[in-house]
Amino acid sequence: MDLAVSGGRAYLIVRYGGLHIIDVSDPKQPIEIGTFTPSSRDFHCGICAVAVVGDIAYLATHYVQAVDVSDPTAAVEVGAFDDSRPSIGVFDLVVTEGLVYAIRNISAYYPDPMFTTLDIVDFGPDYAPKLDVAIDIRPGSDSSSINPASRGVIPVAILGSETFDVADIDLATLTFGPGGATPAHRSGGHPEDVNGDGAMDLVSHFRTQETGITSRSDRVCVSGKTLDGVAFEGCGAI
């Protein structure tokens, strides 16, 4: 019925057969790595269309469903839009600039052009894709190991690049670790080229006890927004 390709994966819609997620990073050997069956079955085609933005697949079913496909082996619905009008389903959709444009047929029994409407849906900022940024935990150290019992701070460098200027970071939005620790210092961080690539990086410090890191943690992330409101995230092994 429809197809979308994003991030080395193909998202294939089979009539009444659900969503099939296929790894096409090697186009000579496509491999199915996950499926998703919607909770609502559209009268016309089960799922009629798909659009993928970041880790969210938007499906045209009886209504508009938002599905988290970050783990393709366990895709899960995280949101939906249904205004309760009589409808045989959403026939097509497009996602652009954070809005979902969906074609719905509100005839109760069969497709009828006289009963076609356009829904424009804003799922909100939580569904917006995040920029992936590189980070260096404990820059200048040979190890990224962290002692969860420490009463000190953890330095974290957000690495700048040709496509990401750390001067654009809204320092008030920075958080680190599962506990959402905020910068320990009032300034939020200071610029420094920690890896010597010529691009300025941002070094912030976070109180270990506020990060939520435990002895079982093997990966930790820093997140925030730019001054323009674009969300970003960077993760590293510990």
N, C-alpha and C positions, 0 to 999 in steps of 0.2 A: 504493500500500500504506500509506503514512503521510506525514505532513507536520509540519514544525516551522518556526516563524518566529522569527528572532532578529536584532537589529541591522540591520533593513532588508533582510534576505534570507530567502527561503523555501527550505527544504531538502526536496525532493520525492523520495520513493522510488517508483520504477516497478518493478513486478514483473519480475524478471530484467533490468531495464534500468539498475540502479545508482542512484547518488545524483546528483540534478540540483540545482545551486545557482542560484537565480534572484534577481536584484536586483529588489526590489519597493518600493524607496524612492519611486518614482513608481508607485502602484498602477494607473494608467491605462496604463502602458507597462512591464510586467514583461519583463525581459531575462535570458536564461540566460547566466551568466558562468562556469560551470565544471561539471565532472562528476567522479565518482569511481566506479571499478569495483572492488569488493572482491577481495582475493586469495583469499578462501574463498567458495564458492557454497553457500548453504543449499539443502537439498533442496526445501524447501517454497516459498520465494518469493525467493530470491536475497538481498535485504535485506528484512527484515520490518518494521523499525521504526527510527526515528531520534530522538535527543534531542540538543539543542545547548546547551552551556554555554560562554560566552565564545568562544574560537577553536577549541574541540574539539567535533566531532560524534561521538557515540557511536552505532554501528550494530549492529543485531541481525542477524547473519549466522549462519554455522555456530557462531560464538562471538561475543564482544563485541569490537568493534574501535573503537579511538580514532583519529580522523582529524583532523589539523591543517587547518583551513579558513581560517586567517588570510589566505592567498593563495588565493582560490577558483579561480584559473586553474590552480593546481598543488597541489590537495589531496593530502596524503600521510599514510599510516598511521604513527602514532607509538607505538602500543601496542596490546596485545590481551590478553584473558583467555580461556584455554581450559584446562580441567583434564583434558582427554584422556578424559573419559567418552564412551562411545558415545552419539551424539546426532544428531538430524536438524536441530538448529539452535535458535537463540534466537528466540522468537516476538514478544517485546515487552520494552521496558525503559523505566525512568524514572530520572532522575538528580535527586537531592535531597541537599542538605547534604554534597556531596562524595562521595556513595556512589552506585553504579550498582545498581539493582534489576532483575534480568533473569529473565524466565520462559523456561526451557529445557525442551525435550522430549527425554528421554534414551532414547526408543524408537529402535531402530536402523533402523526401516524406514518407519513411518508415524505421524502424530500420534495419541497415545493419552493421554487424561487421567490414566490410572493411572501414567504415567511423567513427570509434570510436576514440575519442581523450581524453587525460587526461589534464584537466586544473588545474594548481596550482595557487591559488589566494590568495594574501595578502590584506586583507581589511584594514590593518593599525592598529595602536595602539588604536584608538578610540573605536575599537570593542573588544579589549581584556577584559576579565573578571577582575573585581576588587576584591581584598581581602576585606572582611568585618572585620573591627576592632572595638573594643569597645572604647568609649570616655566618659569622665566625664567633663561636662561643669560647670565651677566654682567649682573645686574640693575643698572639705573641707567645702563647704557651704551647708546649708539645702535646698537651693532653686537654681534652674537653671534659674530663671527669669532674663530678660535682659531689661534694659531701652534703647530703640533705640536712645534717645536724649542724652545719656551720651557721654561725651568727653573723657572717660577713655578707659581702655582696658579690654578685656574679657579673663580670663585664661581658657585654654582648655587642658585637659590631654588626651593623646593618651595612652591607657592602654596596657601594655605589657603582654605577656602570654607565655606558653610553646611553642606555635606555631608562635608567632610574637615577634621578638626582636626589640625594638624601636631603638637600636643602628644601625639598618640597614636602618633607614629612611634617605632619602636625604632631609635635612632640607630646601634646596633652592626650593623644589617643594611644600611645604605646603601652602594650602589656606583654608580659613574658610568663610562659609556663602555664600549666593547667589551673593554677590559682589566680591567674590574671594579675601578677605583680606589676605595679607601675614603677617608673624610674625612681631610684632612691634619692637622686639629687634634684633640686628645684629646677635646674636648667634643662633637665630632660636628657641631656647628652651633649657631646662635643664632637666637632668634625676632626677627622684624622685619617690619613691614608695608611691603613694598617697592613695592607698587602702589597703596597708599593707598585700598584698598577697605574698610578697617575690620576685615578678617580677618587674623590673624597668620600670617605665612609663616615658613618655616625656611630659613636661608641656611647652606649648607655650602661648604667649599672643598676642591678635589681637585687633587693634583699632576698637572700636564699630562703628564709623562713616564710616569705610571702609568695613564693613561686608555685608551691604545691608539688614540687619535685620530690619523689620518694626513691628508695633504694631500688625499686623495680622499674623506674623510668629509664628508657633507653633512647628517647627522642623528645625534644622540646622545641616549642615554636615561639616566635615573637610576631606580634601582629599590630596593626595600626591603620591609619588612614593618611592620605596626602592632604594638603591644604585644599585641594579640589574635591575632597570627599571620596576618593577612590581607595577602596580597602586593599591592603596587601598583607602577605604572610611569608615568613621565612622559617624554615625548620632545620635542625641539625641534630646529629647523634651525640649522645653523652655516655 
